[in-house]
């Protein structure tokens, strides 16, 4: 899942997100730690994945019939 995008979508004050050993840390513009709400991130990551999966047919058609 795309947790980086999910974090930045749900925590707009996070300007820097790092991941070390599957642990994400977010910082604001002043370098202060941003508390990540995991339930928000999980829901947004699922929404992103669902949206991506729903476009599989279009992606496959585009590859078969390039413009």
N, C-alpha and C positions, 0 to 999 in steps of 0.2 A: 504494500500500500504506500501511497505517497504522503507520508507523515509530514515532511517538510512543508509541502504546499498546504496541507491541512492545518498546520500550526500557524503559518502566516495568514491563512484565511480567517482563522478563529481568534487570532491574537494580533490585531493590526499594529499594536505598538511594538511588536517584536521585529527588530530590524536585522538581527543576526541570530541564526539558529545553527547549532552544531550538534552532531551526533557522534558519540563515542560508545562503542559496545552496546548499541541499541538504546542508549540513554540520551534523550534530547535536552538541550539547554538553550534557552532563549534569552537574549539581551535586548534592552530598549536602546534608543538613540544615545542615552547618557552612559551606557554600559552597565545599567542596573539589571539584575535578574528579573525575568518575567515568569510568574508562576503559570505553569501550563496546566490547563484544565483538561485532563485526559479524556473525560467523557465527551467534551466538545470536540476534541481532536479525533477521537474514534468515530463519532457520528459524521464529521466532515470527511474523513478519509473514506468511509463507506459510501458517502454521497458521490465523491470524486470517482471512486472505482465503479459504482453503478452507472454513472454518466459515461465513463470511458467504455465500459462493457456494452452499453446500449448502442454505441457507435461502431461496433465491430463490423457490422454488415457494410456500412458506408466506407469504412477503411478498406475492406476487402474489395469492394466494387471499384474504388478509386485505383487500387493497384492493378485490377484487371482491365480497366478502361481509363487510362490516363488521358487527361485533357489535351 
